[in-house]
Amino acid sequence: MGVHLMLSMNILKLAERLAKKEYEKHDENHQWSHVQSVMKIALKLTKFFPECDLEVLKLGIIFHDINYEKYETHVEKSMTAAEKILQEYNYPQEKIKKVLAVMISHSGPHRRKLGDTKIIEGKIIYDADKFYIAQTPEGFKKYYHNFYLDKTRELFRQLNNK
């Protein structure tokens, strides 16, 4: 087995183990169960997008809310934490950049400020992160029409009988 493949398998397990401890410190909406929910929807969506870098997407999801002290700063602080962890484990720099691009894509305020993401992993994390919020009447109004992917809306309608 190649060194990168071994790192690949291990980096996800390592990231998950480190992240679970951090998520325990968060409010009830940003616990590890939130990451699992986002991951579940994201993995359903990836079946339609074979070009998706699954490892990068999974790392982006694992780390997207890892430092959630305040809503206003959580994206940048989570990105800083992820970058530090990934660098410590010699994850390739070009992949780190992509993980960070995925992470910033989950944020509505960053989307409004920076514009729509161009990468499929960014579109998937945004839609998956907003998927369960969209099940409330207020969340539906705010997010359903802002999903990037038609596949997300299809999945939403299937799972919610709409």
Backbone bond lengths (Angstrom), bond angles and torsions (degrees), N, CA, C in turn:
res aa  C-N    CA-C-N  psi(-1)  N-CA   C-N-CA  omega(-1)  CA-C   N-CA-C  phi
1 M - - - 1.456 - - 1.525 108.52 -
2 G 1.338 116.69 133.88 1.463 120.96 -178.41 1.515 111.84 -68.43
3 V 1.325 115.83 155.15 1.469 121.56 -178.93 1.524 110.66 -60.09
4 H 1.354 117.08 -42.65 1.472 118.81 -178.28 1.524 111.21 -65.93
5 L 1.339 117.81 -37.97 1.454 120.45 178.66 1.529 110.32 -64.57
6 M 1.340 116.43 -41.73 1.473 119.50 177.23 1.517 109.86 -62.69
7 L 1.339 117.69 -45.61 1.464 121.61 178.47 1.521 109.05 -58.83
8 S 1.314 115.64 -43.05 1.448 123.06 -179.38 1.521 111.50 -55.97
9 M 1.299 116.45 -51.37 1.464 120.66 -179.15 1.522 110.43 -65.87
10 N 1.304 116.18 -40.08 1.451 120.13 -176.50 1.523 113.40 -76.75
11 I 1.322 117.98 -32.57 1.464 120.14 -177.10 1.528 110.21 -64.90
12 L 1.302 117.80 -35.99 1.468 120.22 178.24 1.527 111.15 -68.05
13 K 1.312 116.54 -43.86 1.475 120.28 178.49 1.526 110.14 -64.70
14 L 1.309 116.17 -43.88 1.453 121.39 179.28 1.528 111.01 -62.68
15 A 1.319 116.86 -47.42 1.464 121.44 179.78 1.523 110.32 -59.24
16 E 1.311 116.24 -43.64 1.465 120.60 179.68 1.523 111.02 -61.71
17 R 1.308 116.62 -45.99 1.476 120.87 -179.13 1.536 111.03 -61.84
18 L 1.329 116.94 -45.81 1.465 120.59 179.50 1.530 111.12 -65.98
19 A 1.320 116.05 -42.38 1.459 120.69 -175.71 1.526 112.02 -67.11
20 K 1.316 117.58 -40.50 1.464 120.57 -178.25 1.528 111.18 -54.19
21 K 1.319 116.23 -40.68 1.479 120.64 179.56 1.523 111.05 -64.60
22 E 1.321 116.74 -39.96 1.463 120.89 -178.96 1.527 111.87 -70.16
23 Y 1.319 116.65 -40.51 1.462 120.28 -177.48 1.530 111.90 -65.27
24 E 1.335 117.37 -23.76 1.469 120.53 177.56 1.524 111.70 -61.73
25 K 1.320 117.26 -22.48 1.470 122.44 -176.64 1.536 112.33 -83.03
26 H 1.320 118.11 -6.65 1.458 122.15 -169.69 1.521 113.12 -94.14
27 D 1.339 114.44 169.65 1.458 120.65 175.77 1.533 109.17 -64.87
28 E 1.321 115.28 168.14 1.472 120.16 -173.35 1.529 114.14 -61.79
29 N 1.317 119.03 -22.65 1.461 121.33 179.69 1.527 113.27 -84.76
30 H 1.308 116.56 -9.27 1.474 119.95 -176.71 1.530 111.54 -128.57
31 Q 1.310 114.79 43.90 1.460 122.29 174.99 1.530 108.84 -89.12
32 W 1.320 117.25 178.59 1.459 122.10 178.50 1.533 110.69 -58.66
33 S 1.325 117.44 -30.94 1.473 120.58 179.42 1.534 110.94 -60.72
34 H 1.332 117.60 -31.54 1.465 121.11 176.03 1.531 109.75 -64.50
35 V 1.311 117.01 -44.52 1.469 121.31 178.42 1.530 109.34 -60.28
36 Q 1.327 116.61 -43.29 1.460 120.77 179.77 1.539 111.30 -62.73
37 S 1.320 116.86 -39.83 1.468 120.97 178.49 1.522 111.32 -64.75
38 V 1.334 115.69 -45.56 1.463 120.69 178.62 1.530 109.39 -62.34
39 M 1.317 116.68 -43.56 1.467 121.69 -179.20 1.530 110.36 -61.71
40 K 1.313 117.38 -42.95 1.470 121.75 -178.25 1.534 110.90 -58.82
41 I 1.319 117.20 -47.99 1.463 121.08 -179.82 1.530 110.06 -68.43
42 A 1.313 116.45 -43.51 1.468 120.72 -179.26 1.530 110.77 -58.84
43 L 1.312 117.15 -43.91 1.465 119.90 -178.84 1.529 111.67 -66.64
44 K 1.322 117.34 -33.07 1.472 120.15 174.38 1.535 109.26 -63.60
45 L 1.324 116.60 -41.38 1.468 120.74 -178.51 1.519 112.68 -69.90
46 T 1.325 117.53 -34.52 1.471 119.90 -176.50 1.521 112.24 -62.49
47 K 1.314 117.23 -23.30 1.474 119.95 178.85 1.532 111.74 -59.64
48 F 1.334 116.82 -25.03 1.463 121.74 -179.20 1.527 112.68 -92.39
49 F 1.343 116.63 -6.46 1.461 120.64 -174.56 1.532 110.13 -132.62
50 P 1.337 116.39 78.51 1.467 119.76 -176.21 1.525 113.35 -62.03
51 E 1.329 117.89 -18.24 1.465 120.43 178.98 1.534 112.55 -75.53
52 C 1.305 116.59 -8.74 1.470 121.23 -178.19 1.529 110.73 -65.04
53 D 1.323 116.91 133.64 1.465 122.45 173.53 1.529 106.66 -83.49
54 L 1.320 115.02 98.53 1.464 121.69 -173.00 1.524 112.70 -60.88
55 E 1.315 117.10 -40.86 1.463 120.10 -179.53 1.530 110.60 -63.24
56 V 1.306 117.19 -46.54 1.467 122.03 179.95 1.532 110.07 -62.54
57 L 1.328 116.36 -44.30 1.459 120.08 178.62 1.529 111.35 -61.13
58 K 1.323 116.57 -47.33 1.474 120.00 -179.63 1.523 111.00 -60.84
59 L 1.322 117.49 -42.89 1.470 119.76 178.37 1.530 110.35 -64.12
60 G 1.319 117.53 -41.48 1.458 120.99 177.36 1.517 111.65 -59.28
61 I 1.325 116.22 -41.86 1.471 120.44 178.96 1.523 110.53 -67.75
62 I 1.312 116.78 -45.99 1.471 120.33 -179.42 1.528 110.87 -57.44
63 F 1.324 116.60 -41.29 1.463 120.39 -174.35 1.530 115.08 -94.32
64 H 1.326 120.08 -7.90 1.474 120.69 -166.52 1.528 115.09 -58.84
65 D 1.312 118.73 -30.37 1.473 122.08 178.66 1.533 111.68 -124.59
66 I 1.319 117.58 26.50 1.467 120.37 -171.90 1.537 112.89 -64.06
67 N 1.319 117.34 -26.04 1.468 120.53 177.36 1.529 107.21 -121.23
68 Y 1.320 115.81 86.15 1.458 120.45 -173.97 1.524 110.27 -114.39
69 E 1.314 115.55 67.57 1.467 119.59 174.80 1.518 109.48 -82.73
70 K 1.347 115.60 -45.12 1.463 121.46 -179.55 1.519 108.73 -135.91
71 Y 1.320 115.70 139.53 1.460 121.16 179.83 1.526 110.70 -55.09
72 E 1.321 116.59 -44.76 1.472 121.84 -173.43 1.528 113.41 -62.86
73 T 1.318 117.36 -28.34 1.475 119.95 -174.87 1.528 113.67 -116.38
74 H 1.325 117.30 -0.58 1.466 118.54 -171.29 1.526 113.50 -64.61
75 V 1.312 118.00 -32.74 1.474 119.02 -176.94 1.527 110.07 -66.53
76 E 1.314 116.49 -51.88 1.468 120.20 -178.74 1.530 111.46 -63.66
77 K 1.335 116.26 -43.28 1.468 119.09 -179.19 1.526 111.18 -66.92
78 S 1.322 117.17 -37.26 1.468 120.40 177.40 1.525 110.54 -66.89
79 M 1.332 116.79 -39.37 1.467 120.75 178.30 1.533 110.66 -64.05
80 T 1.310 116.36 -41.93 1.472 120.94 178.54 1.523 110.17 -61.84
81 A 1.337 116.69 -45.25 1.470 120.69 179.71 1.528 110.94 -62.88
82 A 1.327 116.86 -44.58 1.471 120.98 -179.66 1.528 110.88 -62.34
83 E 1.326 115.93 -45.45 1.462 119.87 -179.36 1.524 110.82 -59.86
84 K 1.308 116.04 -43.70 1.464 120.79 -179.27 1.534 110.85 -62.44
85 I 1.323 116.27 -46.43 1.466 120.59 -179.69 1.526 110.46 -62.97
86 L 1.307 116.57 -48.02 1.467 120.20 -177.14 1.527 111.69 -65.06
87 Q 1.327 117.17 -37.77 1.471 119.84 176.88 1.523 110.84 -66.12
88 E 1.334 116.72 -39.78 1.471 120.75 179.08 1.518 111.58 -57.50
89 Y 1.324 116.09 -32.43 1.459 120.75 -178.33 1.523 112.78 -101.39
90 N 1.339 115.18 20.41 1.466 122.48 174.30 1.529 113.63 55.18
91 Y 1.315 115.75 35.73 1.459 119.68 174.79 1.532 106.73 -69.32
92 P 1.327 118.78 140.93 1.476 120.71 -175.55 1.537 112.59 -57.24
93 Q 1.314 115.34 134.92 1.469 121.83 -175.29 1.535 112.75 -57.47
94 E 1.340 117.27 -40.73 1.472 118.85 -179.51 1.529 111.40 -65.89
95 K 1.344 116.43 -31.04 1.467 120.39 176.63 1.527 110.57 -74.64
96 I 1.321 117.04 -35.96 1.476 120.40 176.65 1.523 109.27 -59.65
97 K 1.334 116.41 -45.53 1.475 120.08 179.23 1.522 111.21 -57.42
98 K 1.319 116.05 -40.50 1.460 119.14 -179.42 1.531 111.15 -70.61
99 V 1.321 117.82 -39.30 1.476 120.77 176.03 1.533 109.30 -58.35
100 L 1.321 116.77 -44.56 1.469 120.82 -179.98 1.528 111.07 -64.49
101 A 1.334 116.69 -37.76 1.469 120.49 177.16 1.529 110.82 -65.08
102 V 1.315 116.78 -37.04 1.463 121.19 176.22 1.527 109.39 -65.47
103 M 1.305 116.61 -46.09 1.468 120.81 -177.77 1.527 111.89 -59.91
104 I 1.314 117.24 -45.84 1.472 119.74 -177.57 1.531 110.55 -66.50
105 S 1.329 116.05 -24.94 1.465 120.69 -178.44 1.524 113.54 -69.56
106 H 1.331 118.33 -17.85 1.466 119.42 -177.81 1.528 112.36 -77.15
107 S 1.301 116.85 -10.71 1.466 122.28 -171.53 1.525 112.33 -94.50
108 G 1.327 115.81 123.34 1.461 121.08 175.44 1.522 112.98 -59.86
109 P 1.353 118.57 -49.47 1.467 118.86 178.76 1.534 113.01 -58.52
110 H 1.325 117.48 -37.63 1.464 120.00 178.69 1.528 110.52 -70.36
111 R 1.310 116.64 -34.47 1.472 119.75 176.99 1.537 109.62 -63.66
112 R 1.325 116.01 -43.26 1.468 119.22 178.74 1.522 111.46 -65.37
113 K 1.324 116.73 -37.93 1.462 121.07 -178.03 1.534 112.54 -77.32
114 L 1.338 116.82 -42.54 1.469 121.31 -172.76 1.530 113.59 -99.07
115 G 1.320 116.64 -13.46 1.466 120.40 -175.63 1.513 110.79 92.37
116 D 1.320 115.02 174.65 1.460 120.82 -178.34 1.521 111.06 -64.67
117 T 1.329 114.98 143.22 1.457 120.35 175.92 1.521 109.37 -70.75
118 K 1.296 116.61 150.57 1.467 121.97 179.29 1.532 111.40 -100.11
119 I 1.332 117.05 -15.77 1.470 119.76 -174.18 1.530 110.73 -93.12
120 I 1.318 115.43 140.49 1.460 120.56 -177.34 1.531 111.29 -61.58
121 E 1.327 117.55 -37.44 1.462 120.16 179.54 1.530 110.70 -62.50
122 G 1.328 116.63 -35.80 1.465 121.48 178.07 1.517 111.71 -68.43
123 K 1.308 116.43 -38.77 1.470 120.79 178.27 1.522 110.17 -67.21
124 I 1.321 115.90 -40.66 1.463 120.23 -179.56 1.524 110.91 -66.07
125 I 1.338 118.54 -45.94 1.468 119.04 -178.34 1.527 110.81 -65.15
126 Y 1.314 117.58 -38.61 1.471 119.75 178.98 1.526 109.73 -60.82
127 D 1.323 115.77 -52.70 1.464 119.76 -177.60 1.527 111.42 -62.10
128 A 1.325 117.19 -43.78 1.467 120.77 -178.58 1.526 111.29 -66.18
129 D 1.322 117.08 -36.96 1.471 121.68 179.98 1.527 110.91 -67.45
130 K 1.318 117.16 -33.37 1.470 121.26 -177.18 1.530 112.47 -93.08
131 F 1.316 117.64 -8.73 1.460 123.08 -171.95 1.529 112.78 -56.02
132 Y 1.322 117.38 -51.01 1.465 119.94 -176.12 1.524 111.77 -75.58
133 I 1.318 117.12 -31.47 1.471 120.53 175.87 1.528 108.88 -62.98
134 A 1.326 116.67 -35.63 1.468 121.64 -178.46 1.525 112.56 -67.26
135 Q 1.319 118.02 -8.36 1.460 120.57 178.65 1.526 112.76 -79.06
136 T 1.323 117.08 -13.99 1.464 119.63 174.23 1.524 107.89 -88.48
137 P 1.344 117.82 154.68 1.476 118.69 -179.84 1.537 113.03 -56.72
138 E 1.328 117.56 -43.01 1.477 120.47 179.32 1.526 110.66 -67.46
139 G 1.324 115.63 -43.36 1.462 120.48 179.35 1.515 112.08 -64.52
140 F 1.319 116.19 -37.33 1.464 120.40 178.17 1.524 110.03 -60.63
141 K 1.331 115.92 -48.32 1.478 120.34 179.65 1.521 111.16 -59.34
142 K 1.327 115.13 -39.78 1.461 120.16 -174.44 1.540 112.99 -78.58
143 Y 1.341 117.95 -37.79 1.462 119.70 -168.41 1.525 116.76 -112.72
144 Y 1.316 119.04 -32.20 1.464 119.52 -172.60 1.531 111.71 -53.72
145 H 1.293 117.13 -47.57 1.468 119.92 -178.21 1.527 112.67 -78.15
146 N 1.319 116.32 -9.61 1.468 120.29 177.25 1.523 112.99 -97.18
147 F 1.335 117.52 -3.19 1.464 118.22 173.83 1.526 107.60 -55.62
148 Y 1.306 115.81 141.84 1.462 120.46 177.63 1.530 111.72 -71.63
149 L 1.313 115.37 -40.25 1.459 120.38 -165.14 1.523 112.78 -107.02
150 D 1.328 115.71 133.41 1.464 119.96 173.94 1.527 110.21 -60.32
151 K 1.331 116.52 -33.30 1.473 120.56 178.83 1.528 110.60 -61.84
152 T 1.322 117.77 -32.36 1.461 120.41 177.62 1.523 109.79 -66.90
153 R 1.324 116.57 -44.52 1.466 119.71 178.81 1.527 110.93 -63.11
154 E 1.341 117.10 -39.86 1.473 120.45 176.73 1.521 111.10 -60.96
155 L 1.326 116.11 -47.87 1.462 121.64 179.18 1.527 110.36 -61.42
156 F 1.314 116.44 -42.12 1.462 121.44 179.12 1.531 110.10 -59.68
157 R 1.321 116.21 -46.65 1.473 120.23 -179.82 1.529 110.53 -64.15
158 Q 1.314 117.45 -40.59 1.475 121.16 179.06 1.523 111.24 -62.16
159 L 1.317 116.05 -48.72 1.467 120.45 -174.81 1.530 113.02 -75.97
160 N 1.318 116.40 -19.02 1.472 119.45 -177.72 1.529 112.68 -115.00
161 N 1.325 115.55 10.81 1.479 120.96 178.93 1.510 112.82 49.26
162 K 1.334 116.37 46.83 1.476 120.65 179.97 1.501 110.57 -113.02
